[in-house]
Amino acid sequence: MSGQVLLVVTDDAVFSETLKVFLEGRYELVTISSSVPKASSFRGTADLALIDAGATRFLNEASAFFSPVFSGCVILGACPSFISEIPNPLVGYVRDFVRNPFDKEILLASIERCLKRLSLKREVLSLRRELERRFGFSDMLSVERRMKDVFELTRKVSTVPSNVLITGESGTGKEIIANAIHRMDKKRKGPFIAINSAAVPSELVESELFGYEKGAFTGAVSAKPGKLECAGGGTLFLDEIGTLPLHTQAKLLRVLQDKTIERLGGNSPVKVDIRIIAATNINLEEAIKAGGFRQDLYYRLRVVPIELPPLRERKDDIPLLIEDFLEANCGKCGKRVTGVSNEAMRRLVEHQWPGNVRELENMMERLVVEAEDFSEIAEGDLPFDVLSAVAMPPATGDYRDACRAFEKNYIINVLNMTNWNRVEAAAVMKVHRNTLFHKMKEFGIEPRKPARRFSRA
């Protein structure tokens, strides 16, 4: 027995007995009546509630009963369209529907899926509380040691005025870390201003950073302060610092040394009290060797270096991030997705994520938009680039085993690519369909129903 408690709400003795036959020995079952006074006598908590769709009195009257007792429920004996008949207080707790007459395997799969999702949700909430308590912020989720070290360094550097250089691939969360440093810095009451150096044309970078006086150039009809002035008393975040032109780098170096700026067309130095946090996704030491970045500026910026690891090196974080993005996007899109299948989760964990956390976040939004209400995101729903990636077997063990693992994975990838059309897959592989059928049997690859297709664009 798993030790998990399922609360059954029904007035139907036959219904109750059927569930007992299906579920006893797997879960602890507690059955209560749909009568609110009787239901309120239940003083425990349950991992999941199984509610008979016929228990309308309970659905309509027991809204105050839900929150302290269970985190989610499955409505039995109804289809998803029944959602319109469920009162608002309960709607947010509904995780799935199982139709009558319900099949044992379908019911077990639904319960397992819901419990897995609720467990992940609780883990995310618990992790957020722990990160907030230990490091003072919970904008980023991680259970990985390297990320915990990043969070600890973020907390420490927020208490001092030192410049910070954040390095890491695109999409790893460099601006989130910079913002967290600013927010936790109790001495800085000014604004957090971010500028992406690569997004500003090189001829305009200086005027954006330093501002200009009236008449400084054609079109300067009035004076305008730059980002450095606007960030006074606060933090200026310079993203993609490696793209800054060399002549602008020289002027920025002076700001770091003297804490003064001069507007374009101006003669009077202006004192600025700011912390500068820079970020880059390129190797600045290589840029220095190539003559594209000043060494003296590099060391001025890199007082406290923070390196963010790519998502592919944070495998244990991926399921938690998927749940977090799934929950957020379901709320944003008004969807009720029951979860991610084990096969799809495996694919997502194995994916290399060249775009890192940002890529995962955008993909989860896309998957939620495409999903039907009360459906599970399946392996075949994933984008083509995830399905077509061939996971390499580890460089250990028997050579023949490695070849078999590669062959099996290749066949599954082609089947996913062709939406499990075996004739089409055989044509792509340039083998006879009987050869493919034989190989599928050899590797234990079960045929699947075609899944909803994703655009390959």
C-alpha positions as CSV (number, residue, x, y, z in Angstrom):
1,M,0.0,0.0,0.0
2,S,1.3,3.5,-0.9
3,G,0.1,5.1,2.3
4,Q,-1.8,7.8,0.4
5,V,-5.3,8.5,1.5
6,L,-8.2,8.8,-1.0
7,L,-11.4,10.4,0.2
8,V,-14.5,8.9,-1.5
9,V,-17.7,11.0,-1.5
10,T,-20.8,9.1,-2.4
11,D,-24.2,7.9,-1.2
12,D,-24.2,4.9,-3.6
13,A,-23.3,1.7,-1.8
14,V,-22.6,-0.2,-5.1
15,F,-20.4,2.7,-6.3
16,S,-18.5,2.6,-3.0
17,E,-18.0,-1.1,-3.1
18,T,-16.8,-1.0,-6.7
19,L,-14.1,1.5,-5.8
20,K,-13.1,-0.6,-2.8
21,V,-12.6,-3.6,-5.1
22,F,-10.5,-1.5,-7.5
23,L,-8.4,0.4,-5.0
24,E,-8.1,-1.5,-1.8
25,G,-4.6,-2.6,-1.1
26,R,-3.2,0.3,-3.2
27,Y,-4.5,3.2,-1.2
28,E,-6.2,3.9,2.1
29,L,-9.8,4.6,1.4
30,V,-12.1,6.8,3.5
31,T,-15.7,6.9,2.4
32,I,-18.1,9.7,3.5
33,S,-21.6,10.7,2.7
34,S,-22.5,13.7,0.5
35,S,-24.5,15.1,3.4
36,V,-22.6,18.1,4.5
37,P,-23.2,17.6,8.3
38,K,-21.9,14.0,8.0
39,A,-19.0,15.0,5.7
40,S,-17.9,17.7,8.2
41,S,-17.3,14.9,10.8
42,F,-14.3,13.9,8.8
43,R,-11.3,15.4,10.6
44,G,-8.4,14.1,8.6
45,T,-6.7,15.1,5.4
46,A,-6.7,13.3,2.1
47,D,-4.2,13.3,-0.8
48,L,-7.0,13.2,-3.3
49,A,-10.8,13.1,-3.3
50,L,-12.9,10.9,-5.6
51,I,-16.4,12.5,-5.8
52,D,-19.4,10.8,-7.3
53,A,-20.9,13.1,-9.9
54,G,-24.3,12.2,-8.3
55,A,-23.3,13.7,-5.0
56,T,-24.8,17.1,-6.1
57,R,-25.6,18.2,-2.5
58,F,-21.9,17.9,-1.6
59,L,-20.8,19.8,-4.7
60,N,-23.2,22.6,-4.1
61,E,-23.0,23.0,-0.3
62,A,-19.6,21.9,1.0
63,S,-17.3,24.7,-0.4
64,A,-15.9,25.4,3.0
65,F,-15.0,21.8,3.3
66,F,-12.5,21.5,0.4
67,S,-9.4,23.5,1.2
68,P,-8.4,22.0,4.6
69,V,-9.2,18.4,3.6
70,F,-7.8,17.8,0.1
71,S,-5.8,19.5,-2.7
72,G,-7.6,18.1,-5.7
73,C,-10.4,15.8,-6.7
74,V,-11.5,13.5,-9.5
75,I,-15.2,13.6,-10.5
76,L,-16.4,10.1,-11.2
77,G,-19.3,9.2,-13.5
78,A,-19.1,12.3,-15.7
79,C,-17.4,13.8,-18.7
80,P,-15.5,17.1,-18.8
81,S,-18.6,19.0,-20.0
82,F,-19.9,18.4,-16.5
83,I,-17.6,21.2,-15.3
84,S,-20.2,23.8,-16.1
85,E,-22.5,22.2,-13.4
86,I,-19.8,22.4,-10.7
87,P,-20.0,25.4,-8.4
88,N,-17.1,27.9,-8.5
89,P,-15.5,27.1,-5.1
90,L,-14.9,23.5,-6.3
91,V,-13.9,24.1,-9.9
92,G,-10.3,25.0,-9.0
93,Y,-9.9,21.6,-7.2
94,V,-11.1,19.4,-10.1
95,R,-8.1,17.6,-11.7
96,D,-9.8,15.0,-13.9
97,F,-13.1,13.3,-14.9
98,V,-13.7,9.5,-15.3
99,R,-16.8,8.5,-17.2
100,N,-19.3,5.8,-16.3
101,P,-18.9,2.8,-16.5
102,F,-15.3,3.4,-15.5
103,D,-12.5,1.0,-16.4
104,K,-10.2,0.0,-13.7
105,E,-7.0,0.8,-15.6
106,I,-8.3,4.2,-16.7
107,L,-9.3,5.0,-13.1
108,L,-5.9,3.9,-11.7
109,A,-4.1,6.0,-14.4
110,S,-6.2,9.1,-13.5
111,I,-5.5,8.7,-9.8
112,E,-1.8,8.2,-10.3
113,R,-1.5,11.1,-12.7
114,C,-3.3,13.5,-10.3
115,L,-1.3,12.3,-7.3
116,K,1.9,12.8,-9.2
117,R,0.9,16.3,-10.2
118,L,-0.3,17.3,-6.7
119,S,3.0,15.9,-5.3
120,L,5.0,18.0,-7.7
121,K,2.9,21.1,-6.8
122,R,3.5,20.6,-3.1
123,E,7.2,20.2,-3.7
124,V,7.3,23.4,-5.7
125,L,5.5,25.3,-2.9
126,S,7.8,23.8,-0.3
127,L,10.9,24.7,-2.3
128,R,9.8,28.3,-2.7
129,R,9.3,28.6,1.0
130,E,12.7,27.1,1.7
131,L,14.5,29.4,-0.8
132,E,12.7,32.5,0.6
133,R,13.7,31.5,4.1
134,R,17.3,30.7,3.3
135,F,18.2,33.2,0.6
136,G,15.6,35.9,0.7
137,F,14.1,35.3,-2.7
138,S,12.3,32.6,-4.6
139,D,12.2,33.9,-8.2
140,M,14.2,30.9,-9.4
141,L,13.5,27.3,-8.5
142,S,16.3,24.8,-8.0
143,V,17.3,21.8,-5.9
144,E,20.8,21.6,-7.5
145,R,23.8,22.4,-5.4
146,R,25.4,24.7,-8.0
147,M,22.2,26.9,-8.1
148,K,22.0,26.9,-4.3
149,D,25.6,28.3,-4.3
150,V,24.4,31.0,-6.8
151,F,21.5,31.9,-4.5
152,E,23.8,32.1,-1.5
153,L,26.3,34.4,-3.3
154,T,23.4,36.5,-4.6
155,R,22.3,37.0,-0.9
156,K,25.8,37.9,0.2
157,V,26.6,40.4,-2.6
158,S,23.2,42.2,-2.0
159,T,24.6,43.5,1.3
160,V,27.6,45.2,-0.3
161,P,28.0,47.9,-3.0
162,S,30.4,45.7,-5.2
163,N,30.0,45.5,-9.0
164,V,28.9,42.1,-10.2
165,L,29.5,40.2,-13.5
166,I,26.9,37.5,-14.2
167,T,27.9,35.0,-16.9
168,G,25.8,32.2,-18.5
169,E,24.1,31.1,-21.7
170,S,21.1,33.0,-23.0
171,G,17.9,32.2,-21.1
172,T,19.6,31.0,-17.8
173,G,18.1,33.9,-15.8
174,K,20.8,36.5,-15.5
175,E,18.4,39.4,-15.2
176,I,16.4,37.6,-12.5
177,I,19.6,37.3,-10.4
178,A,20.4,41.0,-11.0
179,N,16.9,42.0,-10.0
180,A,17.1,39.9,-6.9
181,I,20.4,41.5,-5.9
182,H,18.8,44.9,-6.3
183,R,15.7,44.1,-4.4
184,M,17.6,42.6,-1.4
185,D,19.9,45.6,-1.2
186,K,18.4,47.6,1.6
187,K,20.7,50.6,1.0
188,R,19.5,51.2,-2.5
189,K,16.1,52.9,-2.7
190,G,16.5,54.0,-6.4
191,P,15.2,52.1,-9.5
192,F,16.4,49.0,-11.2
193,I,17.1,49.9,-14.8
194,A,18.0,47.3,-17.4
195,I,19.5,48.0,-20.8
196,N,20.5,45.4,-23.4
197,S,23.6,46.7,-25.1
198,A,23.1,44.5,-28.2
199,A,19.6,45.9,-28.8
200,V,20.8,49.5,-29.1
201,P,22.5,50.6,-32.3
202,S,26.2,51.3,-31.7
203,E,25.9,55.0,-32.7
204,L,23.1,55.5,-30.1
205,V,24.6,53.5,-27.1
206,E,26.5,56.6,-25.7
207,S,23.4,58.8,-25.7
208,E,21.3,56.0,-24.2
209,L,23.8,55.5,-21.3
210,F,25.1,59.0,-20.7
211,G,22.3,61.3,-22.0
212,Y,22.8,64.5,-23.9
213,E,22.4,68.2,-23.7
214,K,20.2,70.4,-25.9
215,G,21.9,70.9,-29.3
216,A,24.4,68.1,-28.8
217,F,23.5,66.7,-32.2
218,T,20.9,67.2,-34.9
219,G,17.5,66.3,-33.3
220,A,18.6,67.0,-29.7
221,V,15.9,69.6,-29.2
222,S,16.0,69.3,-25.4
223,A,18.3,67.8,-22.8
224,K,17.8,64.2,-21.8
225,P,19.4,62.2,-18.9
226,G,20.9,58.8,-19.7
227,K,20.3,55.5,-18.1
228,L,23.2,56.0,-15.7
229,E,21.7,59.1,-14.3
230,C,18.2,57.6,-14.2
231,A,19.5,54.7,-12.1
232,G,20.9,57.1,-9.5
233,G,20.5,55.6,-6.0
234,G,19.7,52.3,-7.6
235,T,21.1,49.6,-10.0
236,L,21.9,49.7,-13.7
237,F,21.8,46.3,-15.3
238,L,24.0,46.1,-18.5
239,D,23.0,43.0,-20.3
240,E,25.2,41.6,-23.2
241,I,28.0,43.9,-22.0
242,G,30.4,42.2,-24.5
243,T,28.7,44.0,-27.4
244,L,29.5,47.4,-26.1
245,P,31.7,49.5,-28.5
246,L,35.3,50.0,-27.4
247,H,35.0,53.8,-27.2
248,T,31.9,53.4,-24.9
249,Q,33.8,50.9,-22.8
250,A,36.4,53.6,-22.1
251,K,33.8,56.0,-20.9
252,L,32.1,53.4,-18.8
253,L,35.4,52.6,-17.1
254,R,35.6,56.2,-16.0
255,V,32.2,56.0,-14.4
256,L,33.3,52.9,-12.4
257,Q,36.5,54.7,-11.3
258,D,35.2,58.2,-10.6
259,K,31.4,57.7,-10.2
260,T,30.9,60.7,-12.5
261,I,29.4,61.0,-16.0
262,E,29.3,63.7,-18.7
263,R,26.3,64.1,-21.0
264,L,27.0,64.3,-24.7
265,G,27.5,67.9,-25.5
266,G,28.0,68.8,-21.9
267,N,31.1,70.1,-20.0
268,S,30.0,69.6,-16.4
269,P,30.6,66.2,-14.7
270,V,27.6,64.8,-12.9
271,K,28.1,62.6,-9.8
272,V,26.2,59.3,-9.8
273,D,25.6,56.9,-7.0
274,I,24.8,53.5,-8.7
275,R,25.7,49.9,-8.5
276,I,26.4,48.4,-12.0
277,I,25.6,44.7,-12.6
278,A,26.8,43.5,-16.0
279,A,25.9,40.2,-17.7
280,T,27.2,38.4,-20.8
281,N,26.7,35.1,-22.6
282,I,30.1,35.2,-24.3
283,N,33.6,34.5,-23.0
284,L,35.0,38.0,-22.2
285,E,38.5,36.6,-21.7
286,E,38.5,35.4,-25.3
287,A,37.0,38.8,-26.4
288,I,39.9,40.5,-24.6
289,K,42.5,38.4,-26.5
290,A,40.7,39.2,-29.8
291,G,40.8,42.9,-28.9
292,G,37.1,43.3,-28.6
293,F,36.9,44.0,-24.9
294,R,39.0,46.1,-22.5
295,Q,40.9,44.1,-19.9
296,D,40.8,46.9,-17.3
297,L,37.0,47.2,-17.7
298,Y,36.6,43.5,-17.3
299,Y,38.4,43.4,-13.9
300,R,36.4,46.5,-12.8
301,L,33.1,44.8,-13.6
302,R,34.2,41.3,-12.3
303,V,34.6,42.2,-8.7
304,V,32.0,39.5,-7.8
305,P,31.6,36.9,-10.6
306,I,28.4,34.8,-10.7
307,E,28.2,32.0,-13.2
308,L,24.8,30.4,-14.0
309,P,24.8,26.8,-15.2
310,P,22.8,25.8,-18.3
311,L,19.5,24.0,-17.9
312,R,21.0,20.7,-19.4
313,E,23.2,20.5,-16.3
314,R,20.2,20.9,-14.0
315,K,18.3,17.8,-14.8
316,D,16.7,17.4,-11.3
317,D,15.2,20.9,-11.7
318,I,13.4,20.2,-14.9
319,P,10.3,18.4,-13.5
320,L,9.8,21.1,-10.9
321,L,10.1,23.9,-13.5
322,I,7.7,22.0,-15.8
323,E,5.1,21.9,-13.0
324,D,5.6,25.5,-12.1
325,F,5.2,26.7,-15.7
326,L,2.3,24.3,-16.3
327,E,0.4,25.7,-13.3
328,A,1.2,29.3,-14.3
329,N,0.2,28.8,-17.9
330,C,-3.0,26.9,-17.0
331,G,-4.0,29.9,-15.0
332,K,-3.0,32.4,-17.7
333,C,-4.8,30.5,-20.5
334,G,-7.8,29.3,-18.5
335,K,-6.9,25.7,-19.2
336,R,-7.1,22.6,-17.0
337,V,-4.3,20.2,-18.1
338,T,-4.0,17.1,-15.9
339,G,-0.2,16.8,-16.2
340,V,2.7,15.5,-18.3
341,S,3.0,11.8,-19.2
342,N,6.0,9.8,-18.0
343,E,7.3,9.4,-21.6
344,A,6.9,13.1,-22.3
345,M,8.6,14.0,-19.0
346,R,11.5,11.7,-19.9
347,R,11.9,13.4,-23.3
348,L,11.9,16.9,-21.7
349,V,14.4,15.9,-19.1
350,E,16.7,14.5,-21.7
351,H,16.4,17.5,-24.1
352,Q,19.6,19.6,-24.3
353,W,17.7,23.0,-24.0
354,P,19.9,25.3,-26.0
355,G,17.6,28.2,-25.0
356,N,17.7,27.1,-21.4
357,V,14.9,28.0,-18.9
358,R,13.4,30.6,-21.3
359,E,13.0,27.9,-23.9
360,L,11.3,25.6,-21.5
361,E,8.9,28.3,-20.2
362,N,7.9,29.2,-23.8
363,M,7.4,25.5,-24.7
364,M,5.2,24.9,-21.7
365,E,3.0,27.8,-22.7
366,R,2.7,26.5,-26.2
367,L,1.8,23.0,-25.0
368,V,-0.9,24.4,-22.7
369,V,-2.4,26.5,-25.5
370,E,-2.5,23.4,-27.7
371,A,-3.9,21.0,-25.1
372,E,-7.5,20.1,-24.6
373,D,-9.1,20.6,-21.1
374,F,-8.5,17.7,-18.8
375,S,-6.0,16.1,-21.2
376,E,-2.5,15.0,-20.4
377,I,0.5,16.3,-22.4
378,A,1.8,13.2,-24.2
379,E,5.1,12.4,-25.8
380,G,3.5,12.9,-29.3
381,D,2.4,16.4,-28.3
382,L,6.0,17.6,-27.9
383,P,7.6,19.8,-30.6
384,F,9.6,18.2,-33.4
385,D,13.0,19.3,-32.2
386,V,12.5,17.5,-28.9
387,L,11.2,14.3,-30.5
388,S,13.8,14.2,-33.2
389,A,16.8,14.5,-30.8
390,V,18.6,11.3,-30.4
391,A,19.8,10.7,-26.8
392,M,23.2,9.1,-26.9
393,P,23.7,6.1,-24.6
394,P,26.4,6.5,-21.9
395,A,29.9,5.7,-22.9
396,T,30.1,2.7,-20.7
397,G,29.1,-1.0,-21.0
398,D,28.9,-3.4,-23.9
399,Y,29.3,-2.0,-27.4
400,R,26.4,-4.2,-28.7
401,D,24.1,-2.9,-26.0
402,A,25.0,0.6,-26.9
403,C,24.2,-0.1,-30.6
404,R,20.8,-1.6,-29.6
405,A,20.0,1.3,-27.4
406,F,20.8,3.7,-30.3
407,E,18.8,1.7,-32.8
408,K,15.7,1.5,-30.5
409,N,15.9,5.3,-29.8
410,Y,16.2,6.0,-33.5
411,I,13.1,4.0,-34.4
412,I,11.1,5.7,-31.7
413,N,12.2,9.1,-32.9
414,V,11.2,8.3,-36.5
415,L,7.8,7.0,-35.3
416,N,7.2,10.1,-33.3
417,M,8.2,12.2,-36.3
418,T,5.7,10.4,-38.5
419,N,3.0,10.5,-35.8
420,W,3.3,6.7,-35.4
421,N,2.4,6.0,-39.0
422,R,4.5,2.8,-39.4
423,V,4.3,2.7,-43.2
424,E,5.5,6.4,-43.4
425,A,8.2,5.7,-40.8
426,A,9.5,2.7,-42.8
427,A,9.7,5.0,-45.9
428,V,11.7,7.6,-44.0
429,M,14.0,4.9,-42.7
430,K,14.3,3.4,-46.2
431,V,13.4,-0.1,-45.0
432,H,10.5,-2.5,-45.8
433,R,7.6,-2.0,-43.4
434,N,7.9,-5.7,-42.4
435,T,11.5,-5.0,-41.2
436,L,10.2,-2.1,-39.1
437,F,7.4,-4.3,-37.6
438,H,10.0,-7.0,-36.8
439,K,12.4,-4.4,-35.2
440,M,9.5,-2.9,-33.1
441,K,8.7,-6.4,-31.8
442,E,12.4,-7.1,-31.1
443,F,12.8,-4.0,-29.1
444,G,9.3,-4.2,-27.4
445,I,8.1,-1.0,-29.0
446,E,4.3,-1.1,-28.7
447,P,2.2,0.6,-31.5
448,R,0.5,3.8,-30.4
449,K,-2.5,5.8,-31.6
450,P,-1.5,8.9,-33.5
451,A,-1.2,11.9,-31.2
452,R,-2.2,15.5,-31.9
453,R,0.4,16.9,-34.3
454,F,2.5,20.0,-33.4
455,S,3.6,22.3,-36.1
456,R,7.2,21.8,-37.1
457,A,7.8,25.5,-37.6
